[in-house]
């Protein structure tokens, strides 16, 4: 195992040495693709409770992270109580966000789930304004929020909108779509609270997730444990493995690349999501496609606005 990890570390070092400009781009594009595949895998076992998916995911990520941090000689324990409190809170929010994500992705298409989850920069800005008091509400952000909410409105495909354009949709499908959107936005909000995904945080996030999902599997009727088949077990292992690889690649991309460029390229998840939806034969409406485009436009504008603010600050 040490030889395997050393080989990967050497290959990464060579890539970053030979192509320092493009290495972070490779990382973020690859992580976006793998994250989309991760979403597809979860939809293939949609009858498995989301808590059970997160439970297996956390165990696999914890095992992988223990091996990697041990190889890198990264300290995981022995912090002050203040740091432990912060790690605990971030882990709780991360766990809730992950459960919301895997619950929501079952009820919307992969592309819709990707774009809704990518709205976290907007919620981060709102928290910085109203909770942390580190930013002021500017007209540009207010405008971006309106655009984003309009995109969410289109994706939700409410009956009023469908009636105006002469479409019909069953009440059950409308409720399912709306619940999926609420869960995905909740996942984005919880994700914006975590902000950082370093290896130490990842370890505590995995441990807390195991504890929280274990309780959920016992006390919540809709989340009761299902004995997985060989195929389902394979999917659960792949979900955990791909989740960990995504975290490593994203961390490396943001560490080595330009923040604005990496954030913009991260929107490639939506393109991958559409490719997967087409592959899975998902029926995509014109409202969903337009809503996705509107949200991506608002997110790109948020990234560009933040980049301009940082440049003015310097």
TORMITI-762703 format. One record per residue: residue in one letter; x, y, z of N, C-alpha, C, CB in turn. Coordinates in steps of 0.02 Angstrom, whole numbers. Glycine has a CB too. Example, Ala and Ser with C-alpha at 12.3 -4.5 7.8 and 13.67 -1.06 7.14 Angstrom:
# residues 2
 r    npx    npy    npz   capx   capy   capz    cpx    cpy    cpz   cbpx   cbpy   cbpz
 A    660   -284    390    615   -225    390    660   -165    390    565   -224    452
 S    642   -112    354    684    -53    357    645      2    394    704    -30    286
This chain:
# residues 314
 r    npx    npy    npz   capx   capy   capz    cpx    cpy    cpz   cbpx   cbpy   cbpz
 X     41    -61      0      0      0      0     43     63      0    -47      0     61
 X     98     62     40    143    119     43    175    132    -25    197    108     96
 X    192     77    -60    223     83   -126    172    114   -176    247     14   -152
 X    110     91   -170     57    116   -214     46    191   -204     -9     78   -202
 X     41    212   -140     31    283   -125     91    325   -145     17    291    -50
 X    150    297   -136    211    333   -156    214    343   -231    274    295   -132
 X    191    293   -268    190    297   -342    142    351   -365    170    229   -372
 X     83    354   -332     33    406   -349     61    475   -333    -33    394   -311
 X     92    481   -275    121    545   -254    175    568   -303    150    540   -183
 X    216    521   -326    269    537   -373    239    559   -440    315    476   -384
 X    186    525   -463    154    542   -526    123    611   -523    100    490   -544
 X     92    628   -466     62    694   -457    116    748   -458     22    697   -391
 X    171    735   -424    227    783   -422    255    796   -491    282    758   -375
 X    262    743   -531    287    749   -599    239    790   -643    298    680   -630
 X    174    777   -635    124    814   -673    126    888   -657     53    785   -660
 X    128    904   -592    128    974   -570    193   1009   -588    116    979   -495
 X    248    970   -593    312    999   -612    315   1014   -687    369    951   -593
 X    289    968   -727    291    975   -800    236   1021   -827    287    907   -833
 X    177   1018   -794    120   1058   -818     87   1095   -759     68   1012   -853
 X    123   1142   -728     95   1178   -670     32   1218   -686    147   1225   -642
 X     26   1241   -750    -32   1281   -770    -94   1238   -779    -17   1318   -835
 X    -85   1178   -806   -143   1136   -824   -161   1082   -774   -131   1104   -890
 X   -115   1066   -728   -128   1013   -679   -192   1027   -638    -69   1006   -632
 X   -201   1088   -610   -263   1101   -572   -326   1096   -615   -259   1171   -541
 X   -320   1113   -679   -377   1107   -725   -396   1033   -734   -362   1140   -793
 X   -344    991   -742   -357    919   -747   -393    894   -685   -292    880   -758
 X   -369    918   -626   -398    895   -562   -472    913   -557   -360    927   -503
 X   -489    976   -572   -559    998   -561   -605    966   -613   -564   1075   -565
 X   -582    959   -675   -625    928   -726   -636    854   -711   -593    936   -796
 X   -583    821   -687   -589    750   -669   -634    741   -609   -520    719   -655
 X   -626    784   -558   -668    779   -498   -741    792   -515   -644    829   -444
 X   -754    840   -561   -823    854   -581   -855    794   -616   -825    916   -628
 X   -815    761   -659   -839    702   -694   -854    645   -644   -788    678   -746
 X   -808    634   -598   -817    579   -549   -876    594   -503   -753    569   -507
 X   -886    658   -485   -942    676   -442  -1009    662   -478   -938    751   -422
 X  -1011    675   -543  -1071    661   -582  -1084    586   -586  -1065    691   -653
 X  -1030    548   -595  -1036    475   -595  -1061    450   -528   -968    441   -613
 X  -1036    481   -474  -1057    465   -406  -1133    473   -399  -1020    508   -354
 X  -1159    529   -426  -1231    542   -424  -1270    488   -463  -1247    612   -452
 X  -1242    469   -521  -1274    417   -562  -1276    351   -525  -1236    409   -629
 X  -1222    333   -491  -1219    270   -453  -1272    268   -399  -1149    260   -423
 X  -1282    325   -365  -1332    328   -311  -1403    319   -338  -1326    394   -273
 X  -1415    345   -399  -1482    338   -429  -1495    265   -450  -1489    385   -489
 X  -1441    227   -460  -1448    157   -479  -1470    113   -421  -1383    131   -508
 X  -1464    140   -360  -1488    103   -301  -1535    148   -261  -1427     79   -255
 X  -1583    178   -297  -1627    229   -268  -1671    204   -211  -1670    258   -321
 X  -1681    138   -207  -1724    111   -153  -1686    102    -88  -1754     45   -174
 X  -1619    108    -90  -1578    104    -29  -1585    171      8  -1503     89    -45
 X  -1600    171     74  -1608    234    111  -1546    278    106  -1623    219    185
 X  -1556    343    103  -1499    389     97  -1452    384    156  -1525    461     90
 X  -1478    372    216  -1436    364    275  -1390    304    269  -1479    358    339
 X  -1415    250    238  -1374    191    228  -1318    204    177  -1417    131    206
 X  -1334    242    125  -1283    261     76  -1229    303    109  -1315    301     17
 X  -1249    352    149  -1201    395    183  -1161    355    234  -1237    454    218
 X  -1193    306    266  -1159    263    316  -1101    225    283  -1209    213    348
 X  -1115    190    227  -1063    153    192  -1010    200    164  -1093    111    136
 X  -1032    256    138   -987    307    110   -938    331    163  -1027    366     81
 X   -963    344    223   -922    369    277   -870    317    300   -965    390    337
 X   -891    254    304   -845    201    325   -787    195    275   -882    133    331
 X   -803    194    211   -752    186    159   -705    247    158   -784    177     90
 X   -734    307    163   -693    368    163   -648    370    225   -737    430    161
 X   -674    348    282   -635    348    344   -575    300    337   -679    327    404
 X   -586    241    308   -532    192    299   -479    220    251   -561    126    271
 X   -501    246    194   -454    274    146   -415    333    176   -491    298     83
 X   -450    376    212   -419    435    240   -367    417    294   -471    482    269
 X   -382    366    333   -335    343    384   -271    319    352   -367    286    427
 X   -277    282    297   -218    256    261   -177    314    231   -239    207    205
 X   -212    362    199   -178    417    166   -144    463    217   -227    458    123
 X   -179    481    270   -151    526    320    -93    494    357   -204    548    370
 X    -97    428    367    -42    391    399     19    393    355    -63    319    414
 X      9    384    290     65    385    243     96    455    238     42    363    174
 X     54    507    245     77    576    239     99    605    306     23    620    210
 X     94    565    359    112    587    428     73    649    449    187    601    432
 X      8    649    434    -36    704    453    -69    689    520    -90    717    398
 X    -64    737    566    -92    728    633   -169    734    630    -63    780    682
 X   -203    683    658   -276    683    658   -305    697    727   -301    617    633
 X   -265    690    779   -291    696    847   -244    740    888   -300    626    880
 X   -265    755    950   -224    794    996   -232    869    988   -153    776    987
 X   -291    892    967   -304    964    958   -334    994   1021   -351    975    898
 X   -340   1060   1021   -371   1095   1078   -447   1085   1075   -353   1171   1078
 X   -481   1099   1131   -554   1091   1134   -589   1137   1084   -580   1104   1205
 X   -561   1196   1073   -592   1243   1025   -591   1215    954   -554   1311   1027
 X   -536   1185    935   -530   1154    868   -577   1094    862   -458   1133    853
 X   -581   1055    916   -626    997    916   -699   1019    907   -619    957    981
 X   -718   1075    940   -786   1101    933   -801   1121    861   -797   1161    980
 X   -753   1154    829   -762   1176    760   -766   1115    713   -704   1222    738
 X   -723   1065    726   -724   1004    686   -791    968    693   -666    958    706
 X   -817    968    754   -880    934    767   -937    969    730   -895    933    843
 X   -940   1036    734   -994   1073    702   -991   1066    626   -992   1147    722
 X   -931   1071    598   -924   1063    526   -944    993    504   -851   1078    504
 X   -926    944    545   -943    875    528  -1018    863    530   -908    827    576
 X  -1052    892    579  -1125    885    585  -1159    916    523  -1151    919    649
 X  -1139    977    506  -1168   1010    447  -1153    971    383  -1143   1083    441
 X  -1091    946    379  -1072    907    321  -1112    844    314   -999    889    325
 X  -1125    810    371  -1165    749    371  -1237    763    349  -1165    717    441
 X  -1267    816    377  -1335    835    358  -1340    852    284  -1359    894    401
 X  -1290    889    260  -1288    907    189  -1283    846    144  -1231    954    176
 X  -1242    798    164  -1233    737    124  -1297    695    122  -1176    695    152
 X  -1331    690    180  -1394    653    182  -1446    687    137  -1421    648    255
 X  -1449    754    142  -1496    792     98  -1480    781     25  -1494    867    115
 X  -1415    780      9  -1394    771    -61  -1418    704    -88  -1318    777    -68
 X  -1403    650    -52  -1421    584    -77  -1496    570    -74  -1383    530    -38
 X  -1531    607    -31  -1605    602    -31  -1633    639    -90  -1634    630     35
 X  -1606    699   -104  -1631    741   -157  -1615    715   -227  -1604    810   -151
 X  -1555    687   -236  -1535    664   -302  -1579    608   -328  -1461    642   -302
 X  -1612    572   -281  -1658    518   -301  -1721    546   -334  -1677    476   -239
 X  -1736    611   -322  -1800    638   -343  -1795    690   -398  -1834    669   -284
 X  -1734    706   -419  -1723    751   -475  -1674    719   -523  -1697    822   -451
 X  -1665    747   -582  -1616    721   -629  -1546    737   -605  -1628    749   -701
 X  -1496    702   -633  -1426    714   -613  -1406    785   -628  -1380    665   -649
 X  -1424    811   -687  -1405    880   -705  -1437    931   -659  -1425    894   -778
 X  -1501    921   -642  -1535    967   -596  -1502    965   -527  -1610    949   -591
 X  -1487    905   -505  -1454    897   -439  -1387    931   -437  -1446    824   -423
 X  -1348    924   -492  -1281    955   -495  -1285   1031   -489  -1246    935   -559
 X  -1330   1060   -529  -1333   1134   -531  -1361   1162   -466  -1375   1157   -590
 X  -1410   1128   -435  -1438   1151   -372  -1386   1147   -316  -1500   1111   -353
 X  -1347   1093   -317  -1294   1085   -266  -1239   1136   -275  -1265   1014   -269
 X  -1228   1159   -337  -1176   1208   -351  -1195   1279   -329  -1160   1208   -424
 X  -1256   1289   -304  -1277   1356   -282  -1246   1375   -215  -1353   1359   -277
 X  -1205   1333   -185  -1176   1347   -119  -1139   1415   -115  -1129   1292   -100
 X  -1104   1440   -168  -1072   1506   -162  -1121   1562   -145  -1038   1523   -227
 X  -1183   1558   -169  -1233   1609   -153  -1251   1607    -79  -1297   1598   -195
 X  -1260   1547    -52  -1277   1541     19  -1217   1560     63  -1299   1469     36
 X  -1156   1547     39  -1096   1568     76  -1094   1644     82  -1032   1542     41
 X  -1110   1678     27  -1111   1752     27  -1164   1779     75  -1123   1779    -44
 X  -1223   1748     75  -1277   1770    120  -1257   1761    193  -1341   1732    105
 X  -1224   1706    209  -1202   1694    278  -1147   1744    298  -1176   1622    286
 X  -1104   1760    250  -1052   1810    264  -1082   1878    279  -1003   1814    205
 X  -1140   1892    249  -1174   1957    259  -1213   1959    324  -1220   1971    200
 X  -1255   1909    335  -1303   1911    391  -1279   1877    455  -1367   1881    369
 X  -1233   1829    448  -1211   1791    507  -1140   1812    528  -1213   1716    494
 X  -1092   1808    482  -1023   1825    499  -1010   1900    498   -976   1791    450
 X  -1053   1938    464  -1047   2011    458   -981   2033    425  -1052   2043    528
 X   -955   1991    380   -891   2006    348   -901   2038    279   -849   1943    342
 X   -962   2038    254   -977   2068    189  -1040   2110    193   -985   2013    134
 X  -1049   2153    143  -1110   2194    139  -1150   2172     78  -1092   2270    134
 X  -1216   2178     85  -1261   2159     30  -1255   2211    -25  -1334   2152     54
 X  -1232   2189    -83  -1225   2233   -140  -1278   2218   -193  -1154   2227   -171
 X  -1291   2266   -235  -1342   2257   -287  -1327   2199   -333  -1350   2322   -327
 X  -1262   2188   -346  -1243   2133   -391  -1262   2065   -362  -1167   2135   -405
 X  -1251   2057   -296  -1270   1994   -263  -1345   1986   -261  -1240   1991   -192
 X  -1380   2041   -247  -1453   2039   -245  -1481   2019   -314  -1482   2109   -224
 X  -1451   2047   -366  -1471   2030   -435  -1458   1956   -450  -1434   2076   -486
 X  -1399   1932   -428  -1382   1861   -438  -1430   1815   -403  -1310   1848   -414
 X  -1452   1834   -343  -1500   1793   -305  -1567   1789   -342  -1510   1823   -235
 X  -1589   1846   -369  -1653   1846   -406  -1648   1800   -467  -1671   1919   -429
 X  -1592   1804   -503  -1581   1761   -561  -1582   1688   -541  -1515   1779   -597
 X  -1546   1673   -486  -1540   1604   -462  -1609   1577   -442  -1493   1601   -402
 X  -1648   1616   -405  -1714   1594   -383  -1761   1585   -443  -1744   1644   -333
 X  -1752   1626   -495  -1792   1617   -555  -1775   1550   -589  -1780   1676   -605
 X  -1710   1534   -589  -1689   1469   -616  -1717   1411   -577  -1613   1465   -618
 X  -1717   1417   -510  -1745   1365   -467  -1820   1359   -480  -1732   1381   -392
 X  -1854   1416   -491  -1925   1417   -506  -1940   1378   -570  -1951   1489   -513
 X  -1898   1387   -621  -1907   1352   -685  -1896   1276   -676  -1858   1379   -738
 X  -1844   1257   -638  -1830   1187   -627  -1886   1153   -588  -1763   1178   -590
 X  -1916   1190   -540  -1969   1161   -499  -2032   1146   -540  -1987   1208   -441
 X  -2039   1181   -597  -2096   1170   -642  -2164   1169   -605  -2087   1105   -680
 X  -2181   1225   -572  -2244   1228   -535  -2304   1222   -582  -2249   1293   -495
 X  -2361   1196   -557  -2421   1187   -598  -2442   1250   -635  -2478   1163   -556
 X  -2435   1309   -602  -2455   1373   -633  -2416   1384   -697  -2444   1432   -584
 X  -2350   1372   -694  -2307   1382   -753  -2325   1333   -808  -2233   1374   -734
 X  -2338   1271   -789  -2356   1219   -839  -2422   1235   -873  -2360   1151   -805
 X  -2470   1261   -834  -2536   1278   -862  -2531   1335   -912  -2584   1297   -805
 X  -2488   1384   -897  -2479   1442   -942  -2456   1419  -1011  -2429   1492   -912
 X  -2411   1369  -1011  -2383   1345  -1075  -2419   1283  -1102  -2310   1330  -1066
 X  -2474   1264  -1069  -2515   1210  -1094  -2489   1140  -1081  -2523   1218  -1165
 X  -2446   1133  -1029  -2420   1066  -1012  -2462   1037   -955  -2346   1070   -991
 X  -2460    970   -951  -2494    936   -896  -2443    896   -856  -2550    889   -923
 X  -2455    894   -790  -2410    856   -748  -2448    832   -687  -2348    898   -726
 X  -2437    770   -666  -2473    743   -609  -2450    776   -545  -2463    666   -604
 X  -2495    779   -496  -2481    811   -432  -2423    777   -396  -2543    812   -387
 X  -2420    710   -402  -2367    672   -368  -2298    690   -395  -2379    597   -376
 X  -2293    698   -462  -2230    716   -492  -2208    786   -471  -2234    711   -568
 X  -2256    832   -466  -2241    900   -445  -2214    900   -373  -2305    945   -449
 X  -2247    862   -329  -2225    858   -259  -2156    826   -253  -2276    818   -218
 X  -2144    773   -293  -2079    740   -291  -2023    786   -315  -2080    677   -336
 X  -2036    823   -369  -1988    870   -396  -1973    925   -345  -2014    901   -462
 X  -2025    952   -314  -2016   1005   -265  -1976    982   -205  -2084   1032   -243
 X  -1992    921   -180  -1956    894   -123  -1882    883   -140  -1987    828    -99
 X  -1869    859   -200  -1800    849   -222  -1761    914   -224  -1798    816   -290
 X  -1794    967   -248  -1762   1033   -252  -1747   1060   -182  -1807   1083   -290
 X  -1795   1054   -137  -1785   1077    -67  -1726   1041    -35  -1849   1066    -25
 X  -1722    975    -45  -1667    936    -16  -1600    955    -46  -1680    861    -27
 X  -1598    967   -112  -1535    985   -145  -1511   1054   -124  -1543    982   -221
 X  -1558   1102   -116  -1539   1169    -92  -1515   1165    -20  -1599   1218    -99
 X  -1548   1123     21  -1526   1113     90  -1455   1086     92  -1574   1065    128
 X  -1441   1039     47  -1373   1011     42  -1323   1065     24  -1371    954    -10
 X  -1342   1110    -22  -1298   1165    -42  -1285   1213     15  -1328   1203   -102
 X  -1337   1227     55  -1331   1273    112  -1284   1243    165  -1400   1288    143
 X  -1295   1179    182  -1252   1146    231  -1180   1143    205  -1277   1075    246
 X  -1172   1132    140  -1105   1129    110  -1070   1196    115  -1110   1107     37
 X  -1108   1251    108  -1078   1318    112  -1054   1333    183  -1129   1371     90
 X  -1084   1301    233  -1063   1311    303   -996   1278    316  -1116   1285    352
 X   -984   1219    284   -922   1182    296   -863   1220    268   -925   1111    265
 X   -868   1242    207   -819   1283    171   -753   1246    157   -804   1344    211
 X   -724   1212    206   -658   1181    197   -664   1105    199   -609   1205    251
 X   -626   1070    157   -629    998    156   -558    968    159   -665    974     92
 X   -519    989    208   -453    961    216   -457    890    244   -410   1005    261
 X   -401    854    242   -401    784    262   -420    774    335   -333    754    250
 X   -400    820    379   -417    814    450   -492    820    459   -379    868    492
 X   -522    870    427   -594    880    431   -631    820    402   -615    946    395
 X   -604    794    348   -634    736    315   -638    676    361   -595    718    252
 X   -586    667    403   -585    611    450   -641    618    501   -517    607    485
 X   -648    677    530   -700    688    581   -770    687    550   -688    754    618
 X   -774    714    490   -838    713    454   -861    640    443   -831    749    385
 X   -814    597    425   -831    526    415   -853    492    479   -772    489    385
 X   -816    506    533   -832    475    598   -900    497    623   -778    492    650
 X   -913    563    620   -978    590    642  -1034    563    598   -977    668    639
 X  -1022    558    533  -1073    532    487  -1092    460    504  -1048    535    415
 X  -1043    420    523  -1056    350    542  -1103    349    603   -991    313    558
 X  -1089    393    652  -1130    396    713  -1201    420    699  -1098    441    764
 X  -1207    475    661  -1272    504    646  -1316    457    605  -1264    571    609
 X  -1287    427    553  -1326    383    510  -1345    317    545  -1287    367    446
 X  -1302    295    591  -1319    234    630  -1382    246    670  -1261    215    677
 X  -1386    305    702  -1446    322    741  -1507    329    695  -1435    389    780
 X  -1497    363    638  -1553    373    590  -1580    307    565  -1529    416    531
 X  -1536    259    552  -1557    194    526  -1598    154    576  -1497    153    505
 X  -1589    170    641  -1626    135    693  -1692    168    711  -1583    129    755
 X  -1694    235    710  -1753    270    737  -1800    299    685  -1731    325    782
 X  -1777    308    622  -1821    337    571  -1849    280    527  -1782    388    527
 X  -1915    271    527  -1946    216    489  -1927    214    415  -2020    220    495
 X  -1926    273    383  -1912    275    311  -1838    262    295  -1931    343    283
 X  -1796    261    348  -1725    251    338  -1701    183    364  -1686    306    372
 X  -1747    137    373  -1729     71    401  -1681     34    355  -1792     29    414
 X  -1635     -2    386  -1582    -38    352  -1610    -90    303  -1536    -72    402
 X  -1582    -91    242  -1598   -143    193  -1535   -184    179  -1626   -112    127
 X  -1542   -250    179  -1485   -293    165  -1468   -287     90  -1499   -368    185
 X  -1409   -260     73  -1393   -249      3  -1375   -314    -34  -1336   -200     -4
 X  -1391   -317    -98  -1370   -373   -140  -1297   -362   -159  -1416   -379   -204
 X  -1268   -409   -196  -1198   -402   -217  -1190   -340   -262  -1175   -465   -255
 X  -1238   -330   -306  -1236   -271   -350  -1240   -206   -310  -1293   -274   -402
 X  -1287   -204   -263  -1296   -144   -221  -1235   -131   -178  -1358   -151   -177
 X  -1205   -185   -153  -1145   -178   -112  -1087   -149   -154  -1124   -246    -81
 X  -1082   -172   -216  -1031   -146   -261  -1042    -72   -274  -1032   -185   -328
 X  -1105    -52   -284  -1122     18   -296  -1105     61   -234  -1196     26   -313
 X  -1119     35   -175  -1105     72   -112  -1030     82   -104  -1133     34    -52
 X   -991     30   -120   -917     36   -115   -891     87   -166   -884    -33   -127
 X   -919     85   -226   -899    133   -278   -917    204   -259   -931    114   -345
 X   -975    214   -229   -996    281   -207   -948    308   -155  -1068    278   -177
 X   -929    266   -106   -881    287    -55   -813    302    -84   -875    234     -2
 X   -790    260   -130   -724    268   -160   -721    331   -203   -706    207   -202
 X   -771    340   -246   -772    399   -290   -780    464   -250   -829    393   -341
 X   -817    461   -195   -825    521   -152   -758    543   -124   -874    506    -94
 X   -718    495   -103   -652    513    -74   -605    541   -128   -620    451    -41
 X   -606    510   -187   -564    534   -242   -584    605   -262   -570    487   -303
 X   -649    619   -263   -674    687   -279   -646    738   -230   -751    688   -279
 X   -648    722   -165   -624    768   -114   -549    782   -123   -637    739    -44
 X   -510    730   -136   -438    739   -145   -423    782   -206   -403    670   -153
 X   -457    769   -261   -444    807   -322   -466    880   -315   -481    775   -381
 X   -524    891   -283   -548    960   -274   -501   1000   -229   -618    960   -244
 X   -479    969   -174   -432   1003   -129   -368   1022   -166   -415    958    -69
 X   -343    976   -206   -281    988   -243   -291   1043   -295   -256    924   -276
 X   -348   1042   -328   -362   1092   -380   -364   1162   -350   -429   1077   -414
 X   -399   1171   -294   -404   1237   -262   -338   1258   -231   -460   1237   -209
 X   -298   1209   -210   -234   1224   -180   -183   1249   -231   -207   1162   -144
 X   -185   1219   -291   -134   1233   -341   -157   1281   -396   -111   1169   -372
 X   -222   1289   -404   -248   1329   -460   -273   1398   -441   -302   1292   -494
 X   -292   1436   -492   -323   1501   -482   -395   1491   -458   -320   1544   -547
 X   -413   1523   -402   -478   1512   -371   -536   1527   -419   -485   1555   -309
 X   -532   1583   -455   -586   1602   -501   -592   1552   -558   -573   1672   -529
 X   -536   1534   -587   -535   1487   -643   -562   1418   -622   -464   1480   -671
 X   -540   1394   -564   -562   1329   -540   -637   1329   -525   -522   1308   -477
 X   -661   1384   -495   -732   1389   -479   -774   1388   -543   -746   1453   -439
 X   -750   1422   -595   -786   1424   -659   -787   1355   -691   -754   1475   -707
 X   -729   1321   -691   -725   1255   -721   -765   1203   -683   -652   1233   -726
 X   -777   1217   -618   -818   1172   -578   -889   1166   -603   -818   1195   -506
 X   -911   1216   -642   -978   1214   -670   -984   1160   -724   -997   1282   -699
 X   -928   1130   -743   -929   1076   -792   -969   1016   -767   -858   1054   -810
 X   -981   1013   -702  -1024    960   -673  -1091    958   -708  -1033    971   -598
 X  -1117   1016   -724  -1184   1020   -756  -1183    987   -825  -1206   1094   -762
 X  -1129    999   -863  -1123    968   -929  -1119    892   -922  -1060    994   -966
 X  -1078    869   -876  -1072    797   -864  -1140    769   -842  -1019    782   -809
 X  -1176    808   -802  -1242    786   -778  -1290    775   -835  -1270    838   -730
 X  -1290    821   -884  -1334    813   -942  -1315    752   -984  -1331    877   -986
 X  -1249    740   -991  -1226    681  -1029  -1251    617   -995  -1149    681  -1034
 X  -1247    615   -929  -1270    557   -891  -1346    549   -897  -1249    562   -817
 X  -1382    606   -893  -1455    603   -900  -1475    575   -968  -1485    674   -891
 X  -1440    596  -1020  -1454    570  -1087  -1439    496  -1090  -1413    609  -1141
 X  -1383    476  -1060  -1363    406  -1058  -1414    363  -1021  -1293    398  -1025
 X  -1443    391   -968  -1492    354   -927  -1563    360   -955  -1490    378   -856
 X  -1571    398  -1009  -1637    405  -1039  -1685    448   -999  -1667    338  -1050
 X  -1658    496   -961  -1700    540   -920  -1738    589   -965  -1657    579   -869
 X  -1802    599   -950  -1843    646   -988  -1833    717   -961  -1919    625   -984
 X  -1796    758   -998  -1781    826   -977  -1828    875  -1011  -1707    844   -993
 X  -1860    918   -971  -1906    968   -999  -1868   1031  -1018  -1962    984   -948
 X  -1898   1071  -1060  -1869   1135  -1081  -1861   1182  -1021  -1911   1168  -1135
 X  -1907   1177   -972  -1903   1220   -912  -1841   1202   -871  -1967   1212   -869
 X  -1827   1137   -865  -1769   1114   -828  -1704   1138   -860  -1769   1038   -823
 X  -1700   1132   -926  -1640   1153   -962  -1630   1228   -956  -1645   1133  -1036
 X  -1684   1267   -964  -1680   1340   -958  -1662   1361   -887  -1746   1373   -979
 X  -1693   1328   -838  -1678   1343   -767  -1606   1330   -750  -1724   1303   -722
 X  -1580   1274   -775  -1510   1257   -764  -1464   1310   -793  -1493   1188   -794
 X  -1479   1331   -855  -1439   1383   -887  -1439   1448   -849  -1463   1394   -958
 X  -1497   1468   -823  -1504   1530   -785  -1463   1527   -721  -1579   1543   -768
 X  -1466   1470   -685  -1429   1462   -622  -1354   1463   -635  -1449   1397   -586
 X  -1331   1427   -687  -1260   1427   -704  -1236   1498   -720  -1246   1380   -764
 X  -1276   1536   -756  -1258   1606   -773  -1251   1648   -709  -1312   1637   -819
 X  -1297   1639   -661  -1293   1677   -599  -1232   1657   -558  -1357   1667   -557
 X  -1215   1592   -558  -1157   1568   -520  -1092   1594   -551  -1156   1491   -517
 X  -1088   1594   -617  -1029   1620   -651  -1020   1694   -634  -1034   1611   -728
 X  -1075   1731   -632  -1072   1803   -615  -1049   1813   -543  -1141   1836   -626
 X  -1071   1769   -497  -1049   1773   -427   -974   1764   -422  -1085   1719   -384
 X   -947   1715   -458   -875   1701   -457   -836   1761   -484   -859   1638   -498
 X   -860   1789   -540   -826   1846   -570   -829   1908   -525   -857   1862   -638
 X   -886   1920   -493   -894   1977   -447   -847   1970   -388   -967   1982   -423
 X   -841   1910   -361   -796   1899   -304   -723   1909   -324   -805   1828   -275
 X   -707   1888   -385   -639   1897   -410   -622   1971   -416   -631   1862   -478
 X   -669   2011   -441   -659   2083   -448   -650   2116   -380   -718   2115   -485
 X   -690   2095   -330   -685   2122   -262   -617   2108   -232   -740   2094   -217
 X   -591   2047   -243   -526   2028   -216   -470   2068   -249   -514   1953   -226
 X   -477   2080   -314   -426   2120   -350   -425   2192   -326   -440   2118   -425
 X   -485   2220   -311   -488   2288   -284   -458   2291   -215   -561   2312   -283
 X   -468   2237   -176   -440   2234   -108   -365   2235   -107   -465   2173    -73
 X   -335   2206   -160   -262   2205   -165   -236   2270   -195   -239   2146   -207
